[in-house]
Amino acid sequence: MTDEDAQALRRENAYLKSRNAQLQGDVTSLSGQVLRMQQELERLRGRHSGHAPDPLVGGQS
């Protein structure tokens, strides 16, 4: 392996480490967003089940 090859591998390794860190940050951010969306969905489902039935829906035919 030449010095140029070693330098190229070091640059690639540094890039991959940086990219890995970015992607891990993205995963952390997305995990937080998923959790917030799940909580919002649970809140909306709870609100929906607590509503009185709509008198204009269903009923006599």
N, C-alpha and C positions, 0 to 999 in steps of 0.2 A: 504494500500500500504506500502510495506516495504522500508527500506532505499535502499536496492539493486535494487528494482523496480524503485525507483525514480532516482537512479544513471544511470540505464540502459536507462531510458527515456531521461535524460539529455544528455547522450552520443549520443543517436539516434537523438535527436533534434539538437545537435551541428553538427552532420554529415549531416543531411538534410539541415541545413542552409548553410553549406559549399558547398554541392552539388548544391543547388539552385543557389548560387552565381556563381559557375563554369558554370552552364548551361546558366545563364543569360549572362555571358561573351561570351559563344559560340554563342548565338543568336545574340548578338551585332556584333560579328565578321562575322557571316554568312550574316547578313543584309548588312554589308559593302561590302562583296564580291558580293552579288546579285546586289547591286547598280552599282558596277564597271563593272560587266558582262553586265548589261543592257546598260550602257553607251558605252561599247565596241561594243555591237551588233548594237546599233543605229549608231555608227560611221562607222561600216562596211557596214551597209545597205545604209548609205549616200554615201559612197565611191562607192559601187556597182551601185547605180542608176546614178552616175555621169560618168560612163565609156561609151566610144563610143561603139556602137554595134560591135560585132565580125564579120568581113566579111566572115569568114569561116562557120558561123552557119546560117542555114536557107537559104533562097534565092531560086535560080532556082532548078528545079527538072528534 
